[in-house]
Amino acid sequence: MTFKAALYDWTATTLRTLDHHGVRLRYPYRDRIMLENSILPAIARDESIQRVLMVGCGWYTHHYPALLGEAEVTTIDLDAAKRSFGGDSHIVGNLTSLSEHIAHEALDAVLCNGVLGWGLNEQADVERAFGACVDCLRPGGLLLLGWNDQPPYNRVGPRDIPAINRLEPVSVPGLDAHRVVALPRNQHCFQAFRKPLSD
């Protein structure tokens, strides 16, 4: 185990112990609060969503699978050391190769927050990644996207991604709009899409 992996493992264990004792360390940012208090609980209440993929892991996401209730949550991150912050089912890999790990139309929802423009930057990679996400979503499945709509992070936005353009815009779960700016200072916004029931 690398030093970074050992450090992350210790951090994750410490955070879970604190959670157990009612001490919850969280990012205090408005976008994270909106995600944790409104969006994820709304997804958890949707009985049609049982198989979820969460893209990206960090110390501040270790509790997200628990916020999704009874859903079967798989996490994915390119950094193997972040496994400690992932769900019980975890993939070490790139979102561009998601179809190598998840079967066609096997997911009810893909939650991708803080990845587009933050590592997933190049047009070709973005197209492959979201093409794979859409392929793995069942008809009627949900794609939740959180991204910063300001330079340089919006060089490739949802409107520039062919796979997302095949989806139907819907309201963000728990909110009343398709696009919600959660944090004005960096224009972090949430958008939601559904895969059509038939092409």
Summary of the structure (lengths in Angstrom):
residues: 199
radius of gyration: 16.1
end to end distance: 46.0
largest distance: 48.7
contacts: 626
relative contact order: 0.14
helix: 39%
strand: 26%
